């Protein structure tokens, strides 16, 4: 829709004034505001469809977000435990280095393995899709862009915030059988 808005703008400000006072030019000039309104309404319809889709799939998105948060939390806790493990590995490496000085073999597979460099392939776990991967935000950005070009960004932002607050209240309200 953005290219259509730009074309309308170019038509209105550049082409139609050059064409003169023909009847078709006046008809086109009269229809440009209607076309802008149609584009704005279409973008808003797509935004409403997006919000409805989010409302319908919020349980699955929430479940995925919780799984992702749990995975991140387990990764964070493993990172905090990792320095302790590296300290143990360093002392073993130092012991291996001391063994080299006393005539031991320094190029043993054990010393390379305990160098403290973790093999990335060993650490990779099953990839959990993020909640962001389940949601296509392009209708929101498209609508924001259209409303910005039309000079109605505040209208878009107020509508979007109002709708998201309504959705949050619906999600956070306990069911009637739970009260």
URZI-V133788 format. One line per field, one symbol per residue. phi: phi as a letter, one per 40 degrees, with the letter a starting at -180 (. if undefined). psi: psi as a letter, one per 20 degrees, with the letter a starting at -180 (. if undefined). burial: 1 if it has 16 or more other C-alpha atoms within 10 Angstrom, else 0. A space follows every 10 residues. Layout:
phi = ???
psi = ???
burial = ???
This chain:
phi = .dcccccccc cccbccccch bccccccccc cccccccccc cccccccccc ccccccbccc cccccccccc cccccccccc cddccccccc cccccccccc cchcccccdc cccccgcccc ccccbccccc ccccbccdcc cccdcccccc gbdccccccc cccccdcccc ccccccccc
psi = hghgghgggg gghggghhhb lqghghgghh ighggggggg hgghghgggg hgggghjhgg gggghggghg ghghgghhhh hghghhghhg hhghhhhhhg hjjroikqhg hhhkiiopph hhhprppppq hhhipojhhg hggggghghi kkhhgggggg ggghgggggg hipqqhii.
burial = 0000100100 1100010000 0000100010 0100010011 0011011101 1001100100 1001101100 0000000000 0000010010 0110011000 0000010000 1001010000 0000000000 1000000011 0111111000 0010010001 0000001000 000000000
